[in-house]
Amino acid sequence: MGGIGIWQLIIVLVIVLLLFGTKRLRNLGGDLGGAIKGFKGAMKEGEAKDESKSDKSVIDDSSQANDKK
């Protein structure tokens, strides 16, 4: 009653294949893969910037603590 069966999934995949064709689906898959790869790279870059900011603030805090002594 609930989910999608294997035959229903196969029928949907065949219909999509017939509508779009293999070349367009291959291009779409490549574009999607590139977008995911770019997103992951941007996330890693953002994390690296956040880490460098937090490291810098720790250094600034420690230097300020030394100045107060």
C-alpha positions as CSV (number, residue, x, y, z in Angstrom):
1,M,0.0,0.0,0.0
2,G,2.9,2.4,0.8
3,G,6.1,2.7,-1.2
4,I,7.1,2.3,-4.8
5,G,7.7,-1.2,-6.1
6,I,10.6,-2.2,-8.3
7,W,8.4,-2.6,-11.4
8,Q,6.9,0.9,-10.9
9,L,10.5,2.3,-10.6
10,I,11.6,0.5,-13.7
11,I,8.6,1.9,-15.7
12,V,9.3,5.4,-14.5
13,L,13.0,5.1,-15.5
14,V,12.1,3.8,-19.0
15,I,9.6,6.7,-19.5
16,V,12.2,9.2,-18.4
17,L,14.8,7.6,-20.7
18,L,12.4,7.7,-23.7
19,L,11.4,11.4,-23.0
20,F,14.9,12.8,-22.5
21,G,17.2,10.3,-24.3
22,T,20.5,9.0,-23.2
23,K,22.7,11.9,-24.3
24,R,20.6,14.5,-22.4
25,L,20.5,12.3,-19.3
26,R,24.3,11.8,-19.5
27,N,24.8,15.6,-19.8
28,L,22.4,16.2,-16.9
29,G,24.3,13.6,-14.7
30,G,27.6,15.3,-15.5
31,D,26.3,18.7,-14.8
32,L,24.8,17.5,-11.5
33,G,28.0,15.9,-10.5
34,G,30.0,19.0,-11.3
35,A,27.6,21.1,-9.3
36,I,27.9,18.8,-6.3
37,K,31.7,18.8,-6.6
38,G,31.7,22.6,-6.7
39,F,29.4,22.8,-3.7
40,K,31.6,20.5,-1.6
41,G,34.7,22.6,-2.6
42,A,32.9,25.8,-1.5
43,M,31.9,24.2,1.8
44,K,35.5,23.1,2.5
45,E,36.8,26.6,1.6
46,G,34.2,28.2,3.9
47,E,35.2,25.9,6.7
48,A,38.9,26.7,6.2
49,K,38.1,30.4,6.4
50,D,36.1,29.9,9.6
51,E,39.0,27.9,11.1
52,S,41.5,30.5,10.2
53,K,39.3,33.2,11.8
54,S,38.9,31.2,15.0
55,D,42.7,30.5,15.1
56,K,43.4,34.1,14.6
57,S,41.0,35.1,17.4
58,V,42.6,32.6,19.7
59,I,46.0,34.2,18.9
60,D,44.6,37.7,19.4
61,D,43.1,36.7,22.7
62,S,46.3,35.2,24.0
63,S,48.3,38.2,22.9
64,Q,45.9,40.5,24.7
65,A,46.1,38.4,27.8
66,N,49.9,38.7,27.7
67,D,49.6,42.5,27.3
68,K,47.5,42.8,30.4
69,K,50.1,41.0,32.6
